[in-house]
Amino acid sequence: MPIATPAPGKTLLDPTDHAVILIDHQSQMAFATHSIDAVQLRNNVALVARSAAGFRVPTILTTVAEKSFSGPMFGEIREAFPDAEVIDRTTM
């Protein structure tokens, strides 16, 4: 009888075949979100951001009107990607 050996599945994601985009994770944008508690939203996105950073997954970060309306990106994301460029758009 052959012995089973563990091997990654052929369909698993890895940092070479996908990316993460974190779009407009800012307090003013989260304020209008009613489908999830704001604290839970921040905890969830922090988990995603730290996982992406830890596995070195290419990640794009965006904000909208950071200086004039929406405020800065969640600190949890900036902590995960301290040197990343954030693309700030002027409108949605």
PyMOL commands that set and color helices and strands:
alter all, ss='L'
color gray80, all
select helices_A, chain A and resi 27-31+38-54+66-70+75-80
alter helices_A, ss='H'
color red, helices_A
select strands_A, chain A and resi 20-23+59-64+86-89
alter strands_A, ss='S'
color yellow, strands_A
deselect
rebuild
show_as cartoon
